[in-house]
């Protein structure tokens, strides 16, 4: 009996040590950048394909607000895979017919007033699209978070329990102006909550908020994107998806330069 009693404290100590290591293990692994629960590559891939699929067609409103003026654009957007995007503005009358086409790493804009197609050089991909706070690259997705960034999971001090945080850093050969992007997604389904864009000096330049989670054609996604530039007081651009269809048949003729100049 005495021998058994002497072994009990040792057994308890081993059990306590095992429990401590088991409880600490997720935090130890997380600190090394490998999360046993979340697949960071799967999260980044979902962010890349948030409003895309094999094909997509969406009706969108874009409201641009500045301290001096405000306007709303209506448009149709078609995509095919990650390599093709076509946008045509349908309202207001002043901008109707303006169109944008992206195929691979090439992009063109069409202005019906001058009846000219202009090729957008890579240096302009981070320029404003139609005077909004979204860049050309934001709209046509020439860059890919999955392919043009390195990424890792974060555990901020002010982390919210049901959020997962990711830091994305552009690869050296990527033509991207951001120093890094920090993103928060929902814990259970990886739907994005916000993205913070920083310059190379670590200054916060833009905040992109995702709102009004909605199901379009069987795909759950935020219906609203709100872009807030941090260096322009009183500026804001809100993109609202009114309708969207995914994986339906789309004619390849949509993604052509000839289609850019069609007035409809």
Rosetta blueprint (number, residue, H / E / L):
1 X L
2 X H
3 X H
4 X H
5 X H
6 X H
7 X H
8 X H
9 X H
10 X H
11 X H
12 X H
13 X H
14 X H
15 X H
16 X H
17 X H
18 X H
19 X H
20 X H
21 X H
22 X H
23 X H
24 X H
25 X H
26 X H
27 X H
28 X H
29 X H
30 X H
31 X H
32 X L
33 X L
34 X L
35 X L
36 X L
37 X L
38 X L
39 X L
40 X H
41 X H
42 X H
43 X H
44 X H
45 X H
46 X H
47 X H
48 X H
49 X L
50 X L
51 X L
52 X L
53 X L
54 X L
55 X E
56 X E
57 X E
58 X E
59 X E
60 X E
61 X E
62 X E
63 X E
64 X E
65 X E
66 X L
67 X L
68 X L
69 X L
70 X E
71 X E
72 X E
73 X E
74 X E
75 X E
76 X E
77 X E
78 X E
79 X E
80 X E
81 X L
82 X L
83 X L
84 X E
85 X E
86 X E
87 X E
88 X E
89 X E
90 X E
91 X E
92 X L
93 X L
94 X L
95 X L
96 X L
97 X L
98 X L
99 X E
100 X E
101 X E
102 X E
103 X E
104 X L
105 X L
106 X E
107 X E
108 X E
109 X E
110 X E
111 X E
112 X L
113 X L
114 X L
115 X L
116 X E
117 X E
118 X E
119 X E
120 X E
121 X L
122 X H
123 X H
124 X H
125 X L
126 X L
127 X L
128 X E
129 X L
130 X L
131 X L
132 X L
133 X L
134 X L
135 X E
136 X H
137 X H
138 X H
139 X H
140 X H
141 X L
142 X L
143 X L
144 X L
145 X H
146 X H
147 X H
148 X H
149 X E
150 X E
151 X E
152 X E
153 X E
154 X E
155 X L
156 X L
157 X L
158 X L
159 X L
160 X L
161 X L
162 X L
163 X E
164 X E
165 X E
166 X E
167 X E
168 X E
169 X E
170 X E
171 X L
172 X L
173 X L
174 X L
175 X L
176 X L
177 X L
178 X L
179 X L
180 X E
181 X E
182 X E
183 X E
184 X E
185 X E
186 X E
187 X L
188 X L
189 X L
190 X L
191 X L
192 X E
193 X E
194 X E
195 X E
196 X E
197 X E
198 X E
199 X L
200 X L
201 X L
202 X L
203 X L
204 X E
205 X E
206 X E
207 X E
208 X E
209 X E
210 X E
211 X E
212 X E
213 X E
214 X E
215 X E
216 X E
217 X L
218 X L
219 X E
220 X E
221 X E
222 X E
223 X E
224 X E
225 X E
226 X E
227 X E
228 X E
229 X E
230 X L
231 X L
232 X L
233 X L
234 X L
235 X L
236 X E
237 X E
238 X E
239 X E
240 X E
241 X E
242 X E
243 X E
244 X E
245 X E
246 X E
247 X L
248 X L
249 X L
250 X L
251 X L
252 X H
253 X H
254 X H
255 X H
256 X L
257 X H
258 X H
259 X H
260 X H
261 X L
262 X L
263 X L
264 X L
